[in-house]
Amino acid sequence: MKEISPDLWQTKEYKPYPFLTTHAYLLKAASTNVLIYCTGHQEELDLIQKMGGISHQFLSHRHEVGPIIKEIKDRFNSKLCCDTAEKPYTEKECLVDIEIKERTQFENGILAIPTPGHTSGGCCYLYKSRYGRYLFTGDFFFPSGKQFSTYIVTSDGGSKAISVKSLEIIHDLEPDYVFGSAFSGEPYLEVTKEFWHTEIERNIRELKCVK
């Protein structure tokens, strides 16, 4: 795994689909380790074990679901967390422990924020580290080169109108680092307040213009 900061590690590239490259992130949160998104590399589960395991796995949406989520839960006795609209799809592989129905602050410092739009459900996760404000946005709002993009999967309930509302929700979070699940180019970007607002507002305009 690649160390991003003293409390955050990035897993190796993983291709759950031929057209998609993703990373997961191991975060040393306030009191426990957590895994955000999903990795398919067995050897990285061994590394996570050596680093103390995890208490929670946070999924951003249904496209991160695969057989390995049950293995992760069983191996680490961790709690599986996902948005309420994504629960039926997640439970095709593994029972969900924590269903996120609204903005939820966890004791370990993770703030879960429902942000549907890419699919019918979805969550972003914000963590205020001593090294910066980390925002994990899944495939909902992801790095694309040196900018950010949205991707709507209408067959899975995604919607431009709903994405606009979710972008408005995260507009004022003002992260320092943004980590997508999917990405084009860099897997994460360091952002300023001004750049973040500019990118949110540009994507909102584009979504409203495209029929």
ABEGO torsion letter per residue (X at the ends): XBBABAABBBBBBBBABAABBBBBBBBBBAABBBBBEBBABAAAAAAAAAAGEBABBBBABAAABBAAAAAAAAAAGBBBBBBAAAAAAAAAABBBABBBABBBBBAAGBBBBBBBGABABEBBBBBBBAAEBBBBAEAABBBBEABBBBBBBAAAGBBAAAAAAAAAAAAAAGBABBBBABBBEBABBBBBAAAAAAAAAAAAAAAAABX
